[in-house]
Amino acid sequence: MRQVKCQDTGILVSKSDAWKAPDGKYYSSQGAFEHLEKEKVYRQKCLEEIGNILGYTKGQKFPTIVAKRLKEYEAYGYEVVLQTITEKRQIIINSISTKDFTSEYNKTSYIMAIITNSINDIYKRQQNKIKQQHISRSVATTEEVESVVAPVNTGNVHDISRFL
């Protein structure tokens, strides 16, 4: 069987074990493909948001530090990065408007430092929110199971006619 490289893992697998995406590339599963596509969308939104903060127009090139530093945040997920940029937008705008920067590189480095200093807090908050959702789902499931279970009649232990 022919071997193909999964785009999400980089591992060679047999063609029959991989999932072929509409773009013609192979992934370990459809879910992995959808996750990567969602991350691409969030990454693009991050770049657009940083461009808006810097006052860039469409087509202007970013300093290379932006792409490099965004790549460093990949472990958090670009949704968390976008949330960080959105929540800290006013702080970023106020900070860069009150300081004199000698270059765009310095300005974008300062922006990325603000994001770096805030991203852990937002990531932890999001993880706690996810944990709370899981807990509330498990409590709801437990309550549903308890409501379905028939109450036990402890009055007459020898009478099993209700089970027949």
Backbone hydrogen bonds, N-H to C=O, Kabsch-Sander energy under -0.5 kcal/mol:
donor,donor_aa,acceptor,acceptor_aa,energy
4,V,13,V,-3.1
6,C,4,V,-0.6
6,C,11,I,-2.4
7,Q,26,Y,-3.0
10,G,6,C,-2.3
13,V,4,V,-2.8
15,K,2,R,-2.6
17,D,14,S,-1.4
18,A,14,S,-0.9
18,A,15,K,-0.5
19,W,27,Y,-3.6
20,K,18,A,-0.5
21,A,19,W,-0.6
21,A,25,K,-3.0
24,G,21,A,-2.2
26,Y,5,K,-0.5
27,Y,19,W,-2.7
33,F,29,S,-1.7
34,E,30,Q,-2.6
35,H,31,G,-2.3
36,L,32,A,-2.3
37,E,33,F,-2.4
38,K,34,E,-2.2
39,E,35,H,-2.4
40,K,36,L,-2.0
41,V,37,E,-1.9
42,Y,38,K,-2.3
43,R,39,E,-2.6
44,Q,40,K,-2.3
45,K,41,V,-2.1
46,C,42,Y,-2.1
47,L,43,R,-2.3
48,E,44,Q,-2.4
49,E,45,K,-2.5
50,I,46,C,-2.5
51,G,47,L,-2.4
52,N,48,E,-2.4
53,I,49,E,-2.3
54,L,50,I,-2.3
55,G,51,G,-0.8
56,Y,51,G,-2.8
60,Q,57,T,-2.1
66,V,63,P,-1.7
67,A,63,P,-0.6
68,K,64,T,-1.9
69,R,65,I,-2.8
70,L,66,V,-2.3
71,K,67,A,-1.8
72,E,68,K,-1.1
73,Y,69,R,-0.9
73,Y,70,L,-0.8
74,E,71,K,-1.4
76,Y,73,Y,-1.6
77,G,73,Y,-1.0
80,V,77,G,-0.7
81,V,77,G,-1.6
82,L,78,Y,-2.6
83,Q,79,E,-2.2
84,T,80,V,-2.4
85,I,81,V,-2.6
86,T,82,L,-2.6
87,E,83,Q,-2.7
88,K,84,T,-2.3
89,R,86,T,-0.8
92,I,88,K,-2.7
93,I,89,R,-2.8
94,N,90,Q,-2.7
95,S,91,I,-2.4
96,I,92,I,-2.7
97,S,93,I,-1.7
98,T,94,N,-1.1
99,K,95,S,-0.6
101,F,99,K,-0.6
107,K,103,S,-1.7
108,T,104,E,-2.8
109,S,105,Y,-2.3
110,Y,106,N,-2.0
111,I,107,K,-2.1
112,M,108,T,-2.6
113,A,109,S,-1.8
114,I,110,Y,-1.8
115,I,111,I,-2.0
116,T,112,M,-2.6
117,N,113,A,-2.3
118,S,114,I,-0.8
118,S,115,I,-0.8
119,I,115,I,-2.1
120,N,116,T,-0.5
122,I,118,S,-1.7
123,Y,119,I,-2.6
124,K,120,N,-2.7
125,R,121,D,-2.2
126,Q,122,I,-2.3
127,Q,123,Y,-2.4
128,N,124,K,-2.5
129,K,125,R,-2.0
130,I,126,Q,-2.1
131,K,127,Q,-2.4
132,Q,128,N,-2.5
133,Q,129,K,-1.9
134,H,130,I,-2.2
135,I,131,K,-2.6
136,S,132,Q,-2.7
137,R,133,Q,-2.2
138,S,134,H,-2.4
139,V,135,I,-2.4
140,A,136,S,-2.2
141,T,137,R,-2.4
142,T,138,S,-2.4
143,E,139,V,-2.4
144,E,140,A,-2.1
145,V,141,T,-2.4
146,E,142,T,-2.5
147,S,143,E,-1.9
148,V,144,E,-1.3
149,V,145,V,-2.0
154,T,152,V,-0.8
157,V,155,G,-0.6
159,D,156,N,-0.7
160,I,158,H,-0.8
163,F,160,I,-1.6
164,L,160,I,-0.6
164,L,161,S,-0.8
